[in-house]
Amino acid sequence: MDLPIAYIKAKNNPCEADYLYRSVIIKGRAMIVEDRDEKVFALNCLMEKHQPGGGYDEYMEEKLNKVGIVRIDIEEMMGKEDLGDERMKGIALKTLQDKVPLPITIERV
């Protein structure tokens, strides 16, 4: 999974264009979730992320029977990032801290 943080615009040479990013690679075993309680748990996690504080009803059984959920049991996880030089890194970290919509565009100086 890649998180593009910023696009660096080329000033003269097109080869100056670049991306600042963070990336995670996960390897594991994927399994289709059949258990009702595990499906509800997964859906509750998604709802809490996208609609914190609730405000919605229980899941309808007919929908639970139709929804497909895949669980990945993680066996290995690696991460890497390229935040550029010190100037670019400062801009990237401030952008992440301020929760600015990504990716942003940065002009080369």
C-alpha positions as CSV (number, residue, x, y, z in Angstrom):
1,M,0.0,0.0,0.0
2,D,1.5,3.3,-1.0
3,L,0.7,6.7,0.5
4,P,1.7,9.4,-2.0
5,I,2.5,12.4,0.1
6,A,3.7,15.0,-2.5
7,Y,4.5,15.5,-6.1
8,I,7.7,17.5,-6.7
9,K,7.3,19.6,-9.9
10,A,10.2,19.7,-12.3
11,K,11.6,23.2,-12.7
12,N,13.7,22.7,-15.9
13,N,14.7,19.1,-16.6
14,P,11.7,16.6,-16.6
15,C,13.9,14.2,-14.7
16,E,13.6,16.5,-11.6
17,A,10.0,15.5,-11.1
18,D,9.6,13.1,-8.1
19,Y,7.2,11.8,-5.5
20,L,7.5,11.7,-1.8
21,Y,5.9,8.6,-0.3
22,R,5.5,6.1,2.4
23,S,4.9,2.5,1.5
24,V,3.9,-0.7,3.4
25,I,4.2,-4.2,1.9
26,I,2.3,-6.9,3.8
27,K,2.6,-10.6,3.1
28,G,0.3,-13.2,4.6
29,R,-2.6,-15.6,4.2
30,A,-5.9,-14.3,3.0
31,M,-9.1,-16.1,4.1
32,I,-12.8,-15.4,3.4
33,V,-14.6,-14.7,6.7
34,E,-17.7,-16.8,7.2
35,D,-18.2,-16.3,10.9
36,R,-21.0,-13.8,11.6
37,D,-19.4,-12.3,14.7
38,E,-16.1,-11.8,12.9
39,K,-17.9,-10.1,10.0
40,V,-19.7,-7.7,12.4
41,F,-16.4,-6.9,14.1
42,A,-14.8,-6.1,10.8
43,L,-17.7,-3.9,9.7
44,N,-17.7,-2.1,13.1
45,C,-14.0,-1.3,12.7
46,L,-14.7,0.2,9.2
47,M,-17.7,2.2,10.5
48,E,-15.7,3.5,13.5
49,K,-13.0,4.7,11.1
50,H,-15.4,6.4,8.7
51,Q,-18.2,7.4,11.0
52,P,-16.8,7.7,14.5
53,G,-19.4,8.2,17.2
54,G,-22.0,5.9,15.6
55,G,-25.4,7.1,14.5
56,Y,-26.3,4.0,12.5
57,D,-28.5,0.9,13.1
58,E,-27.6,-2.7,13.4
59,Y,-26.6,-4.6,10.3
60,M,-29.4,-6.4,8.5
61,E,-29.0,-10.2,8.4
62,E,-29.6,-10.3,4.6
63,K,-26.8,-7.8,4.1
64,L,-24.4,-9.7,6.4
65,N,-25.1,-12.9,4.4
66,K,-24.2,-11.1,1.1
67,V,-21.2,-9.1,2.2
68,G,-17.8,-10.5,1.6
69,I,-14.9,-9.9,4.0
70,V,-11.4,-11.1,3.6
71,R,-9.1,-11.4,6.6
72,I,-5.3,-11.3,6.1
73,D,-3.2,-13.0,8.7
74,I,0.0,-11.1,8.5
75,E,3.2,-13.1,8.2
76,E,5.6,-10.4,7.2
77,M,5.4,-6.6,7.0
78,M,7.9,-4.1,5.6
79,G,7.9,-0.4,5.2
80,K,9.9,2.2,3.4
81,E,9.7,5.9,2.7
82,D,11.2,8.6,0.5
83,L,10.7,12.0,2.0
84,G,13.4,13.8,0.0
85,D,16.1,16.2,1.3
86,E,15.7,18.0,4.6
87,R,13.6,20.8,3.1
88,M,11.2,18.4,1.4
89,K,11.1,16.1,4.5
90,G,10.1,19.1,6.7
91,I,7.2,20.0,4.3
92,A,6.1,16.3,4.1
93,L,6.1,15.8,7.8
94,K,4.2,19.1,8.4
95,T,1.7,18.1,5.8
96,L,1.1,14.7,7.5
97,Q,0.9,16.4,10.9
98,D,-1.7,18.9,9.7
99,K,-3.7,16.2,8.0
100,V,-3.8,18.0,4.7
101,P,-5.4,16.1,1.8
102,L,-2.8,14.2,-0.1
103,P,-0.9,14.3,-2.4
104,I,0.2,17.9,-2.4
105,T,2.4,19.6,-5.0
106,I,5.7,21.1,-4.1
107,E,7.6,23.6,-6.3
108,R,11.4,23.0,-6.7
109,V,13.5,26.0,-5.7
